[in-house]
Amino acid sequence: MPARRRRLAQSVAATVVAGVMLAGCGNQPASNSTEAPAAAAADPKSAEGAKGNVTLCGGKDASGIHKNTTAAFNKANPGMTAKYTEIGSTTDESRTQAVQRLEGKSTECDIFMTDVIWTAEFASQGWLLDQTELIDGIKDRLIPSTTESAKYDGKYWATPFYTNAGLIYYQKDKVAKPETWQQLYEEAAKAPGNGLVYQGKQYEGLTVNFLELLYSAGGEVLDDAGEVVVDNDTTRKVLEFMAGGIKNGSADRAVLTYSEDPTRLAYESGNFGYQRNWPHVYRLLNATKMAGTFGVAPLPSFDGSSKASGVLGGWNFSISAHSTNPGAAVAYINFATSPDWQKHVAMDNSQAPVNEAAYSDPDVVAKMPFAAELLDSVKGAKPRPVSPVYPQISQAINKNVYAVLSGEATADEATKRMAEEIETAKATF
Ligand code: GLC
């Protein structure tokens, strides 16, 4: 049995025992069965009368959304106290921190904020409570792709909090609203202050930035049957395009060190024309002297020949199988995903709600004028490959994209290596 799968079987068995005792729910491991027993489930009724502390663990709260949500929850629920603990500044760091705690069966975090790409891995390891009953009660009002991101093996392992789709911020006085990536790169190279900033550091953000161009150019990493199909001319074309942009100055070379926050801060210097980033940047940028000077556009198409497509991002609430207060965790999730609080997600933090009705609410549109375009972007965004070994697949992508951008490999070498390393990653599960 491969090491990972063995670990999975052991971990699921351990989780069921712990989860049943702690969550106090009735799932019993099937006796005399050779199958791994079902993981314990979060009980929707456990929120009634819940009290005590609930700790959420997640990435850096750059937009302030968790600060606002915990404060509002605590005000509305005098018997409970929610606290947000930051465990990493990029999604990669937060995952490492979360995995360490989950493998060590730590009870520190009741809820982990899980990136949409972690569901398969975390669920298959038996680290989470099954949230199928919770989701079944609310999924009719949520954007389908967001609940889909919480699904693995026919069950829901998380409840989506906010979704995400990449946007282009552009300086209206310097550059045009982009229709194609080619036009954006051309405009960006015209004058020193027109350049593009994006997430080019070697981490998940670079995987996303690359896939946004690849998907828009009609490319893919895995096909519907899960076969690796990345070794082709579309991939080479996109890699050459991105590397050319760094060489000719369309994109500042410093992007090779940027994750989301450094990208935003660089753009706030006023020295750039375009920024690729997520919707939360809208509110933060509006709080600077740049308020009123920038436009927000959906991601462009690749060269006009295929439809623009983004990559679906977003963060979900997962309840740790080792939570000592799953009732309060469920209460928190109910609060944060309620139609009313979902409006605040957009109005106060310019994050993309998962509750679809929020996008056409007049209060939301007043604060977030691009709400309709954002909903279109979210609905048009494609998921990243779904796999329990996604982190390794992504590393194979961002490592090789980075090698081309930094001039260490040709597009052809990197494409071949990317495909080989994705095959190797897949073979480990
Ligand atoms: C955002 C997205 C997340 C993505 C990450 C990449 O946090 O919501 O899905 O993986 O950016 O840096």
Residues whose N, C-alpha, C, O or C-beta is under 5 A from the ligand:
A	BS01	GLC	T91 D115 V116 N164 E204 G205 V208 L312 G313 G314 W315
